Amino acid sequence: MKLWDLSVKKPVTVFMAMVCLLVLGGISLQRLKLAFLPKVDFPGIWVVASYPNYNPMILEREVTKKLEEGLSTIKGVRKVSSRTSADQVMVRLQFDWGMELDLIRLEVGLKLEEIKPNLMPGLRYIDVQSFNTEEIPVIQGRISAPGIDLSENYDLLEKHIKQKIERIPGVAKVELGGVLPKEISIDLRLDKIKEHGVDVGQVVRSLSRDNLNLSAGKIHANGLTYNLRGQGKIVDMDEYGETRVNDQGLRLKDIAEIYYEEPPIGYKRHLDGDAALAIEVLKESNANTVEVASEVNRVINDEISKDPVLEGITLLVWGDQGKDITKGLDGLTEAGYYGAFFAVFVLFLFLRRLDATLIVATAIPISIVGSFLFLYAFGFTLNILTMMGLMLAVGMLVDNAVVVLESIYQKYIDGADPITATTEGTREVVIALIAATMTTVIVFLSLVFADDNELGVWLSSIGLTICITLGLSLLVSTTIIPLFASKLLGKIQKPSHPKDPLFMRFYAHILHWSLRHPIVTGLLLIVACVSIAFPASQLEKFKGTSFKTNRLFFRYEYQDFFFLSDSEKVVNQVEAFLETKREEWEVESIYSYMEANVGQTTLNFIDEDMPVERYREIRKELREELPEIAGVKFLMGDENEEGGMSIRVQLFGTETEVLKNTGERVAALLADVEGLEDIRNGEQSGKKELRVSIDREKANELGITPAQVAETFGFTLRYQYLPRFQVGERETDVTFGLSIKDRAYIHQVEQIPMGNGVRLGSIAKFEYVDRPDTIRRVDRKAHHVVRATYEGESPQEAWKAIEARLENFDFPPGVTWSKSNRLIQDEQEMNDLAINVGLALLLVYLVMAGLFESLVQPLMIFSTIIFSMVGVFWLLFVTQTEFEVMAGIGLLILIGIVVNNGIIMMDRINQYIDQDWDLKEAVRQGALDRIRPILMTASTTIIGLIPMAVGNSSLGGGYYFPLARTVIGGLTSSTVLTLVGLPLIILTTDWVWRKNKAVVFWIVRKIRRKPVALDPEMPGSAA
């Protein structure tokens, strides 16, 4: 029994099934977790090895290369990159998007156990890190207090802020940035060491050896076994001072100062001119993000802000994932409601009956609510992407219902009774509906099963959501719509003299004229299609319009070395200037970060959707009006590579110094490229370090070994970490080294005792040299970047000019270059989209060929795709929207939508041809019969997408409106041109075939009858 027959014969059963679907969907909606994004592992694992205060060049040679060599053998690694600084080595392993990293993390841990014995001494810890969307902080904020240095108040902040938030159910961790817990610092006094002739190496060995709890084995007594443990660990801070450092009874407190306080922080943050600390709240993986964020905000507002101990301290929340989720979902929901309302309103304008309109409109809530059941069953969350899928589907959900109801109504008008009209009308269009739905679903499935790249991972949620809802809409249109229609038709009086509405009479006139003047009509269609060349060539001018411009970033480049205090003075001057521009530029907040030789400032604007023209104006004014500060240069727009504003040329080679010198030449080469600003070579300038060259012969004469020298350096100049000390329920670090004030100058360092009465200055030479601040490597090659900011209108022309210069550039042997990773990724995504578009076209062709049992008719219907390009490029041009990846996705979606108009029309024409109608009359009547459902389905889809097209819904830094505008423009032009162009194409194809059929057959017969020349040596040739 057919579904539509079941709806008529078993209406109660079908109605109850619909109720069950709605009930289960409603229950699933209540259980769906709210999240900002679906759970996705970012395709990277970071290995961090801590070597405090070591030379980056030494770490590169002794640690980085060994880690790269060992970790590059991990299965599935696509790329290995590293960053070596003075404190740590960070190696990143990059994998394909969509991979599960849990087992890979385990493999990396095992590999590190093999590598560790080969690493140089001094390793403090080695950590393995990965990241997924559930680890994005639910709350991010800043803590500030005018006139108070909060970096020295860790215990206060921990007790009254950190611990209060950690007690909230669902909170996994609270991190404070810019303040560290107290630690024990043992600062040796150089004058005391010299006075008492202390062997520093012996002191640290004693502290490390005497501060341990060791297992002493087991004893057996009275049939029982007892574990013995020697309790040698220091449990009282005063014990450090009483530790003996030589056989004469000298105590540690006699030669050192011992502190228990917050360690100095090597960086600072400012928020609106005041010193600020960072706070981040992370949730448990199974917790509801919105509920956790809401409770954290409640605790901040009701408890922390009213705590008298925290008077004068402000906790400002600037990143609230819960608010982002609710705002994003509310925005999408609102847009969906508007889209659904407008779609239903358009239906009413066509149908002119409220009951018929409501019947068709039932497809929207049933399909959407029912989809929640499948989303819950598949383990999805209700997030920005799944909501986006539902919103995209809203305008398409009524398409099948419109076609079914229109077919049923026409059968009823033609004289059939309600039951017959329902069954025959549904049967007549069901094949076309299945084909139309399949063509759309196929396109969206290509998003679900896209290549393992970033775009495919994010869009798979959208694609699967739309596929589910469209499948349900097809089910509703073949069950619920026939059920309601069969009950409604009996109450509708058949018009005695049905009169076509005005738009149908107008279309009939246009169609009649176009078929009588095929040459003129064809030329007009060709002109319309060719006209896209102009807007397509202009779209590059709108580069950057599809990305958010609510934040402007600039950094400071120091010509000489600036200590942290110097960097802060520069930031203070800049912030004072920015305060004078706050109202004019509508700045919401000014945030700065600084450390030695590093500074950067971010302006957050009140307008979250600032026009890109205004953004560029502010950046230009900022570049011109920033105060001139000696030794400081300001560099704009290097926070990310979005919007085509950042130009990066990557250099690869074997030697970092060679790349740096090459980068200087490349930067000079690009200086005259039009539109390029802020050209700079590599990272910020490196730091100065004191280099000590040991006279080995003299050291050997005085009985000093290289091991003693290295040991002394580790204990004095770099600080040595001793076994951790237990303070209450928390362990704290213990550092041991020479007091900073005793090693500030070379003559002090020369007096460091080496043992045997020898001073360091007697066996060593000292000099200050430049050292690289950071060494970068990619795929085991040295990596260097030349950066610039682009202020012109055509990034593509700028890149052509850059490539032309680099092609003729004399690179040193072994040095190569490439574009920025982001640009390469964008190009790869566009290539992937092109492949997906080609695959979608092939699959759509296969479906239509199977439907029509013809190889030619699907090619005729493909004209609807060509017609859609007219609207795509002209609408993007008129609305000044760039064509980028999101617009490319819209183009892919468009393929599955616009062919539906052609399928519906072609199916009706074939029905008339099967009834032996004349082709021209079949084409004319088939087009007239299908204009109403075509206009209704196209209008509902277009109207349903308008809220997205004019709104500012976004994911990360990119807007969705290019996608909506692409679909709207393409569907509009395709619908209008298809109604005229497809009938003409069908008749023209038939005319060409009839005129040339005899020639084709004659050629085929000639080919078949052509004698084959036999080789004389072949068997049978003698005959």
Stockholm file with secondary structure:
# STOCKHOLM 1.0

chainA/1-1023         MKLWDLSVKKPVTVFMAMVCLLVLGGISLQRLKLAFLPKVDFPGIWVVASYPNYNPMILEREVTKKLEEGLSTIKGVRKVSSRTSADQVMVRLQFDWGMELDLIRLEVGLKLEEIKPNLMPGLRYIDVQSFNTEEIPVIQGRISAPGIDLSENYDLLEKHIKQKIERIPGVAKVELGGVLPKEISIDLRLDKIKEHGVDVGQVVRSLSRDNLNLSAGKIHANGLTYNLRGQGKIVDMDEYGETRVNDQGLRLKDIAEIYYEEPPIGYKRHLDGDAALAIEVLKESNANTVEVASEVNRVINDEISKDPVLEGITLLVWGDQGKDITKGLDGLTEAGYYGAFFAVFVLFLFLRRLDATLIVATAIPISIVGSFLFLYAFGFTLNILTMMGLMLAVGMLVDNAVVVLESIYQKYIDGADPITATTEGTREVVIALIAATMTTVIVFLSLVFADDNELGVWLSSIGLTICITLGLSLLVSTTIIPLFASKLLGKIQKPSHPKDPLFMRFYAHILHWSLRHPIVTGLLLIVACVSIAFPASQLEKFKGTSFKTNRLFFRYEYQDFFFLSDSEKVVNQVEAFLETKREEWEVESIYSYMEANVGQTTLNFIDEDMPVERYREIRKELREELPEIAGVKFLMGDENEEGGMSIRVQLFGTETEVLKNTGERVAALLADVEGLEDIRNGEQSGKKELRVSIDREKANELGITPAQVAETFGFTLRYQYLPRFQVGERETDVTFGLSIKDRAYIHQVEQIPMGNGVRLGSIAKFEYVDRPDTIRRVDRKAHHVVRATYEGESPQEAWKAIEARLENFDFPPGVTWSKSNRLIQDEQEMNDLAINVGLALLLVYLVMAGLFESLVQPLMIFSTIIFSMVGVFWLLFVTQTEFEVMAGIGLLILIGIVVNNGIIMMDRINQYIDQDWDLKEAVRQGALDRIRPILMTASTTIIGLIPMAVGNSSLGGGYYFPLARTVIGGLTSSTVLTLVGLPLIILTTDWVWRKNKAVVFWIVRKIRRKPVALDPEMPGSAA
#=GR chainA/1-1023 SS CCHHHHHHHCHHHHHHHHHHHHHHHHHHHHHSCBCSSCCCEEEEEEEEEECTTCCHHHHIIIIIHHHHHHHTTSTTCCEEEEEECSSEEEEEEECCTTCCCHHHHHHHHHHHHHHGGGSCSCCCEEEEEEEEGGGSCSEEEEEECTTCCGGGCHHHHIIIIIHHHHTSTTEEEEEEESCCCCEEEEEECHHHHHHHTCCHHHHHHHHHHHSCEEEEEEEEETTEEEEEEEECSCCSTHHHHTCBCSTTCCBGGGTEEEEEECCCCSEEEEETTEEEEEEEEEECTTSCHHHHHHHHHHHIIIIITTCGGGTTCEEEEEEEHHHHHHHHHHHHHHHHHHHHHHHHHHHHHHHCCHHHHHHHHTHHHHHHHHHHHHHHHTTCCBCHHHHHHHHHHHTTTTHHHHHHHHHHHHHHHTTCCHHHHHHHHHHHHHHHHHHHHHHHHHHHHHHHTCCSSHHHHHHHHHHHHHHHHHHHHHHHHTTHHHHHHHHHGGGSCCCSSCCCCHHHHHHHHHHHHHHHCHHHHHHHHHHHHHTTHHHHHHGGGGTTTTBCCSEEEEEEEESSCCCHHHHHHHHHHHHHHHHHTHHHHTEEEEEEEEETTEEEEEEEESCTTCCHHHHHHHHHHHHHHSCCCTTEEEEESCSCCGGGCEEEEEEEESCHHHHHHHHHHHHHHTTTSTTEEEEEESSSCCEEEEEEEECHHHHHHTTCCHHHHHHHHHHHTSCEEEEEEEETTEEEEEEEEECGGGSSSHHHHTTCEEETTEEGGGTEEEEEEEECSCEEEETTEEEEEEEEEECSSCHHHHHHHHHHHHHTCCCCTTCEEEECHHHHHHHHHHHHHHHHHHHHHHHHHHHHHHHHTCSSHHHHHTHHHHHHHHHHHHHHHHTTCCCCHHHHHHHHHHHHHHHHHHHHHHHHHHHHHHTTCCHHHHHHHHHHHHHHHHHHHHHHHHHHHHHHHHSCCEETTEESHHHHHHHHHHHHHHHHHHHHHHHHHHHHHHHHHHHHHHHHHHHHHHHHHCCCCCCTTSTTTTC
#=GC SS_cons          CCHHHHHHHCHHHHHHHHHHHHHHHHHHHHHSCBCSSCCCEEEEEEEEEECTTCCHHHHIIIIIHHHHHHHTTSTTCCEEEEEECSSEEEEEEECCTTCCCHHHHHHHHHHHHHHGGGSCSCCCEEEEEEEEGGGSCSEEEEEECTTCCGGGCHHHHIIIIIHHHHTSTTEEEEEEESCCCCEEEEEECHHHHHHHTCCHHHHHHHHHHHSCEEEEEEEEETTEEEEEEEECSCCSTHHHHTCBCSTTCCBGGGTEEEEEECCCCSEEEEETTEEEEEEEEEECTTSCHHHHHHHHHHHIIIIITTCGGGTTCEEEEEEEHHHHHHHHHHHHHHHHHHHHHHHHHHHHHHHCCHHHHHHHHTHHHHHHHHHHHHHHHTTCCBCHHHHHHHHHHHTTTTHHHHHHHHHHHHHHHTTCCHHHHHHHHHHHHHHHHHHHHHHHHHHHHHHHTCCSSHHHHHHHHHHHHHHHHHHHHHHHHTTHHHHHHHHHGGGSCCCSSCCCCHHHHHHHHHHHHHHHCHHHHHHHHHHHHHTTHHHHHHGGGGTTTTBCCSEEEEEEEESSCCCHHHHHHHHHHHHHHHHHTHHHHTEEEEEEEEETTEEEEEEEESCTTCCHHHHHHHHHHHHHHSCCCTTEEEEESCSCCGGGCEEEEEEEESCHHHHHHHHHHHHHHTTTSTTEEEEEESSSCCEEEEEEEECHHHHHHTTCCHHHHHHHHHHHTSCEEEEEEEETTEEEEEEEEECGGGSSSHHHHTTCEEETTEEGGGTEEEEEEEECSCEEEETTEEEEEEEEEECSSCHHHHHHHHHHHHHTCCCCTTCEEEECHHHHHHHHHHHHHHHHHHHHHHHHHHHHHHHHTCSSHHHHHTHHHHHHHHHHHHHHHHTTCCCCHHHHHHHHHHHHHHHHHHHHHHHHHHHHHHTTCCHHHHHHHHHHHHHHHHHHHHHHHHHHHHHHHHSCCEETTEESHHHHHHHHHHHHHHHHHHHHHHHHHHHHHHHHHHHHHHHHHHHHHHHHHCCCCCCTTSTTTTC
//
